[in-house]
């Protein structure tokens, strides 16, 4: 799993913009957990153990995920 340091994560313009939009929409962090520097990943699997789509390090574009689900 990929990790980044907190400064890199916070200083990224995408993170700042997303945080501002989320805050304005009323979302608040209750508890950040123990591993705030770990980034997410998205996988589309199947059939069986076939990996149809893998996107690591941030949120996957929804259009790509949906396209992988259709195949």
N, C-alpha and C positions, 0 to 999 in steps of 0.2 A: 504494500500500500504506500502510495506517495505521500510525503509530508512536506510542509513548508514552514518556515519560521513565521512567527506572528506578525512581525513588521512587514514582511512581504505580502502576507494575506491582507492585512489592514490597509496598506498603502496602495494596493491595486485599485485603479479607478472603477473597475467593475464591482469590486466589493463595496466601495464607498457609495456608489450610486445605488446599488441594490439595498444597502443598509438604510439609506435615506428613504427610498421608496417604501420599504417595509415598515419603517418607523412611522411615516406619514399615514400608512394604511392601518396603523394601530397594532402592529405585531410587536411583541416585547419578548425578550429572552428571560425566561424564568431561572434556568440553571444551564450553564454552558457545558457541563460535563468535565471529564478529566482530560480529554484529548481534543482541544480546540484547534490544533494545527493539522489535524487529519482532514483530507479532502475526500469528497464523495466519489462514487463511481456508479455507473449504470451498465447493466448487462441484459441482453435479451438471449435467452437460452432455448434450445429445443429444435427439433425433437431429440430426445435422449440427452446426450451431453454435448451436443453441438452448440458452439458459441456463435450466434448470428450477429451480434453487435456488442462491442465493448468500448466504453468511453470512461476514461479515468481522469482524475485531477480536478474536476469541477462538474457542474450540472450539464448533462447532455442536451443538445438541441432536441426539442420535442419532435420536430419534423423527421429527424434521423431515427429516433426511437420508433415512431409510428411506421416509418418505411420498413424498418427491420421487422416489425411485427407482421406486416403485410406479406413478407416474402416467405 
